């Protein structure tokens, strides 16, 4: 039952307390989020660069297409002027009309086209096809525009606003012949014109301005609400030649231009990173918490162990105190005698044995004594011991001889009922005469030290509890200086050895200490015989009575 | 030395025999009394102590208790093959007469 010392007891905290799982998990989460954000940001940057390049490339393409379209649009005007130059020498003004007519009308290239000739500083209209020119109502402006054409080597262009809407006006002149061609084209209604969704540029928003500036009044057409211009976000711009000025095309992406992977990768990285981070943080927390719980469990077990150990210790201490309380409290005294005793509790867990001794003064020179041993261990054994001790003491105080006292007791104890039996040596003596009468209930017999050492032959009767029995008495006379040594079997009994071997060892030990004071004699015997016992499990009681003085 | 072991067999003439070996001590007595008590019904029980290596006061007490239980039940217990060491203890404790066929002191 003896528990080994809890060697792990106070190692708690030797490796330091486990870090707070929540805190470590939070650190993991922060690190993971930072990494995820960085990866996501870098990918987003790559995607943004790629988007911008795609936009610029598409815008450049659109500029080329527009440039071609403008050239194709303007070509009939130049051709018409050339035709008129040839026909003009023949005084035929109808050549112009015949050539340009297919290009003019609703849904055609131009709303109106007209032929003019310079006469000095004035411009005279020679012919006109299609609608009345919107700019004709403002003759001064038209005159100025045509004058500009004569000073330019190329076609001149201008955006004009009239009562009927916005127009683009072209004028091309040949200073050599004095002819000029003038044409107008309507801007889209409200300046809005959607890009066909199946076009190569269906993924772009655009705003087209006449000229090199992007001022609101220069706007020619856009696919968005003009009020929202200029285009925001990532934009690209290209300017293509247009007459004596240019067309500025500004674009922005309607939606993502590159691959979907490139578009979603930053988000995927961010979401994946956040998920992995959450998982890592959760796992970290679980692992740390598991470790912490395991350590707490270990600490709890250690604490319980210590508590159990302490309880065992307390219980054992209580029992030993109980048993000692049942032994004589002070060394008995009687004139003519030196008395010494030892009691040693067995090392047997919390169980204690039932060894005891008594010494009673019957009067000033007569005494009685008992050494007994209750078989077995535990509180029950101590209870039987107490009962036997006080019963025997009562009979001896009453004046009964040791045999009678034992015989009466033998009727009062029963191993079947008590679970224990007791071996007892009881004696009554006279300090003046040295006469001692002994009776024995199955107990190891006392030894008499008188120069030598010899067992006192006291024929054993049954132990108390083994049924009613009769006991024989033996009387001896202790010479002055002799010592009667009574003991329990714990002093001599060893496993794997004859009882006589133990008795012989005791006799030798006593002989060596025979001349020493009686207290030392007892102490030596107990120390030496218990000292070499490998398993000193049993209790030991030893009582020595030495007769002193002259007899 | 060693834990006690018990073997039960039918001995001649058909009386049960409880053979005890090892240490008949405080650790073994409960088991011993339980097994032996269960065999008392046959009227005669032979307890073979031939292989007992050690017996302490509780072991002796158990033999006494068995004997007294047998008396109460009208049964007989015989100890056989008692080792000298055990016989010497019986003698010292005044139990020879009670437990064996030897004379009462």
Interface residues (C-beta under 8 A of the other chain):
Chain A: X373 X375 X376 X377 X414 X415 X416 X419 X420 X421 X423 X440 X441 X442 X443 X444 X445 X459 X460 X461 X462 X463 X465 X466 X467 X469 X472 X489 X493 X495 X496 X498 X499 X500 X538
Chain B: X1 X23 X26 X29 X53 X54 X56 X57 X58 X60 X61 X64 X65 X68 X69 X72 X85 X88 X89 X91 X92 X93 X94 X95 X98 X105
